[in-house]
Amino acid sequence: PIPPSPTTPPQSTAPTTPPQSTAPTTPPQSTAPTPAAAPATPPTDSAAEPPSTDQTAEPKSGAGSAAGANAFQAKRPAGSAVGATTFQARKPPGTTAASGAQPPPPPVATGARPPPALVGAAPPPPPARPKPPTAPPTAPPAALPTTPPTVPPTAPPTAPPTSKPLKEGPIEVRDTPDRGKVVVAVKPLAQGDLVLCEAPALAVDQASANPTADELQAWVDKFAALEAPLRASILQLHYPDEAAEGGTLAVLLGRRGERAKEMLKWPSSISEEEVWQLLRIVECNTFGIEQAHGGLRVELLPCVSRLNHSCSPNALRGPGAAEGTVEVRALKDIAAGEELNIAYLEEDLLLSPRSARRARLSGRWQFLCGC
C-alpha cells in the first residue's frame, strides 16, 4: 500500500477536540514524543505487526504524554492540525520505529468512537451490605389482670332526714296535765352545753313566711316521698283544730281545709286527712331561715319542735357545726328536771311590749303566752 500524502491527510470522523483528562487538577500536556537515546543495537528491519483488534487493551502512555489521557492517539504527520487523527499505514521495509511512538489504534468504523478507558475514574461502590433479617413481629404480651382501683366509700350526708336527734344531751320528753308535752333536763346542764343536734325532716324554700299555693304543693310532695315511719313521726307533732284565722293557710284552703282537694294533689299513698293535718303542723311547728339570695328556707324539725316557747328562754336554737343541721345549746345553767325552752319570736319582737308578743304568738302559733 502507498502511504498517504502528508499534505492532505485523510480527516478522521472523530471530533476535532481531543478528549480531555478526567483529572481536573492536571493541565493537558503536549502529546509530541520527546527524542530518546538511540538504542545500542540497530533496529530490526522487520515489518510492523498489525495492530491488535482487541479494543479492550489499555493504551500505553508514551514518554511525555499527559497523565490520565483516556483515548488512543494515532500518529499525527508533521504539519497536521492539532486534533486531526490519522491511521498509520504499514511501514515499508527499511524504516525504523520512532522511539516512544504510540502503537497505531485498531481500525474502527467510520463515525464510531473507540470506547474510552476511564483512567482515574472512581472505583465502583462496594456492594450493598445485606440487611440483617428482621425478626417477625410478635404479638404484644397479654395484659396482666389488674386489680380495679378501690373507690373510697362516699361519706354519708352530714344531715340526713331523720325523726331522731343526731346528738342528744341528757333530756327527755314528758307529758303534763295542762301544757301538753315538754322537754326537761334529766341532769344539770352548764351554759353552752349541747342539748341536741338535728337535721330537718322537711324543708321548702319560700319567697316569704306566707306560703303560696305552689309552695303548699311542694310540702305535700316532699311529705309523700318520705318513708312511712318518718311520716308517722311528723304527724305526732302538735297541730291546732283549725288553721289560724286570717293566715295564709285559711285564706287559700279554708280554716278547715275545705278547698284542699280542689287546690292540691297528692298520691294515693297518703289520705286527704293526712294532707290537711300536715299543713296545720307546718303552720305552727316550722322555723324560717333567711337566705343570702332572698327568701326563706322553712324547716320542719320534729325534735326541736318539741321545745316550747318562752319570752325569756334558757336555750338557743342556731345553725349546727355540720352543714344543714340545727343545734340547741344551753344559754345558762339548767338544773335537773327543769324545762328547756326557746324563743319562737325574732330578737326585735322579743324586746317589744307584751301585747305585741301575744298578738304575734296567738296569730301564728295559736297559743296564749303566759307572760
ChimeraX attribute file (.defattr): number of C-alpha atoms within 10 A of each C-alpha:
attribute: neighborCount
match mode: 1-to-1
recipient: residues
	/A:1	7
	/A:2	8
	/A:3	11
	/A:4	13
	/A:5	9
	/A:6	12
	/A:7	10
	/A:8	8
	/A:9	17
	/A:10	13
	/A:11	12
	/A:12	14
	/A:13	14
	/A:14	15
	/A:15	12
	/A:16	13
	/A:17	9
	/A:18	14
	/A:19	15
	/A:20	14
	/A:21	19
	/A:22	14
	/A:23	14
	/A:24	8
	/A:25	7
	/A:26	11
	/A:27	10
	/A:28	16
	/A:29	11
	/A:30	9
	/A:31	16
	/A:32	15
	/A:33	15
	/A:34	14
	/A:35	10
	/A:36	10
	/A:37	7
	/A:38	10
	/A:39	8
	/A:40	6
	/A:41	6
	/A:42	8
	/A:43	13
	/A:44	12
	/A:45	13
	/A:46	12
	/A:47	13
	/A:48	16
	/A:49	10
	/A:50	12
	/A:51	13
	/A:52	12
	/A:53	11
	/A:54	9
	/A:55	15
	/A:56	10
	/A:57	9
	/A:58	14
	/A:59	16
	/A:60	11
	/A:61	18
	/A:62	17
	/A:63	16
	/A:64	13
	/A:65	17
	/A:66	18
	/A:67	16
	/A:68	18
	/A:69	25
	/A:70	20
	/A:71	20
	/A:72	21
	/A:73	21
	/A:74	17
	/A:75	18
	/A:76	19
	/A:77	15
	/A:78	8
	/A:79	8
	/A:80	14
	/A:81	11
	/A:82	11
	/A:83	16
	/A:84	21
	/A:85	23
	/A:86	20
	/A:87	19
	/A:88	16
	/A:89	14
	/A:90	15
	/A:91	17
	/A:92	14
	/A:93	11
	/A:94	10
	/A:95	13
	/A:96	15
	/A:97	13
	/A:98	12
	/A:99	15
	/A:100	16
	/A:101	15
	/A:102	18
	/A:103	20
	/A:104	19
	/A:105	22
	/A:106	16
	/A:107	12
	/A:108	12
	/A:109	9
	/A:110	9
	/A:111	10
	/A:112	9
	/A:113	12
	/A:114	16
	/A:115	11
	/A:116	14
	/A:117	17
	/A:118	14
	/A:119	15
	/A:120	13
	/A:121	10
	/A:122	7
	/A:123	6
	/A:124	6
	/A:125	6
	/A:126	6
	/A:127	6
	/A:128	6
	/A:129	6
	/A:130	6
	/A:131	6
	/A:132	6
	/A:133	6
	/A:134	6
	/A:135	6
	/A:136	6
	/A:137	6
	/A:138	6
	/A:139	6
	/A:140	6
	/A:141	6
	/A:142	6
	/A:143	6
	/A:144	6
	/A:145	6
	/A:146	6
	/A:147	6
	/A:148	6
	/A:149	6
	/A:150	6
	/A:151	6
	/A:152	6
	/A:153	6
	/A:154	6
	/A:155	6
	/A:156	7
	/A:157	10
	/A:158	13
	/A:159	18
	/A:160	14
	/A:161	20
	/A:162	18
	/A:163	19
	/A:164	18
	/A:165	20
	/A:166	17
	/A:167	11
	/A:168	16
	/A:169	17
	/A:170	14
	/A:171	20
	/A:172	14
	/A:173	15
	/A:174	11
	/A:175	10
	/A:176	9
	/A:177	6
	/A:178	6
	/A:179	8
	/A:180	11
	/A:181	16
	/A:182	16
	/A:183	20
	/A:184	20
	/A:185	19
	/A:186	17
	/A:187	14
	/A:188	14
	/A:189	22
	/A:190	14
	/A:191	13
	/A:192	14
	/A:193	17
	/A:194	18
	/A:195	22
	/A:196	22
	/A:197	25
	/A:198	27
	/A:199	28
	/A:200	22
	/A:201	23
	/A:202	19
	/A:203	20
	/A:204	17
	/A:205	19
	/A:206	21
	/A:207	16
	/A:208	14
	/A:209	17
	/A:210	13
	/A:211	20
	/A:212	15
	/A:213	15
	/A:214	12
	/A:215	15
	/A:216	19
	/A:217	17
	/A:218	17
	/A:219	19
	/A:220	21
	/A:221	16
	/A:222	13
	/A:223	22
	/A:224	19
	/A:225	11
	/A:226	14
	/A:227	9
	/A:228	12
	/A:229	10
	/A:230	16
	/A:231	18
	/A:232	13
	/A:233	15
	/A:234	21
	/A:235	15
	/A:236	12
	/A:237	18
	/A:238	17
	/A:239	19
	/A:240	14
	/A:241	11
	/A:242	16
	/A:243	28
	/A:244	22
	/A:245	15
	/A:246	12
	/A:247	16
	/A:248	18
	/A:249	25
	/A:250	18
	/A:251	14
	/A:252	17
	/A:253	19
	/A:254	18
	/A:255	19
	/A:256	15
	/A:257	22
	/A:258	13
	/A:259	14
	/A:260	18
	/A:261	13
	/A:262	8
	/A:263	14
	/A:264	17
	/A:265	13
	/A:266	15
	/A:267	11
	/A:268	8
	/A:269	8
	/A:270	14
	/A:271	12
	/A:272	16
	/A:273	9
	/A:274	15
	/A:275	23
	/A:276	19
	/A:277	22
	/A:278	20
	/A:279	20
	/A:280	23
	/A:281	22
	/A:282	21
	/A:283	23
	/A:284	22
	/A:285	22
	/A:286	21
	/A:287	19
	/A:288	17
	/A:289	15
	/A:290	15
	/A:291	12
	/A:292	7
	/A:293	6
	/A:294	10
	/A:295	15
	/A:296	18
	/A:297	18
	/A:298	21
	/A:299	20
	/A:300	22
	/A:301	24
	/A:302	25
	/A:303	23
	/A:304	26
	/A:305	17
	/A:306	18
	/A:307	22
	/A:308	18
	/A:309	18
	/A:310	18
	/A:311	19
	/A:312	11
	/A:313	17
	/A:314	19
	/A:315	25
	/A:316	18
	/A:317	19
	/A:318	13
	/A:319	14
	/A:320	16
	/A:321	11
	/A:322	14
	/A:323	11
	/A:324	15
	/A:325	19
	/A:326	22
	/A:327	22
	/A:328	25
	/A:329	22
	/A:330	22
	/A:331	17
	/A:332	15
	/A:333	14
	/A:334	21
	/A:335	15
	/A:336	14
	/A:337	14
	/A:338	16
	/A:339	21
	/A:340	26
	/A:341	24
	/A:342	22
	/A:343	18
	/A:344	21
	/A:345	16
	/A:346	8
	/A:347	10
	/A:348	7
	/A:349	14
	/A:350	16
	/A:351	12
	/A:352	10
	/A:353	9
	/A:354	13
	/A:355	10
	/A:356	12
	/A:357	18
	/A:358	16
	/A:359	14
	/A:360	17
	/A:361	17
	/A:362	14
	/A:363	16
	/A:364	16
	/A:365	19
	/A:366	20
	/A:367	15
	/A:368	13
	/A:369	16
	/A:370	8
	/A:371	10
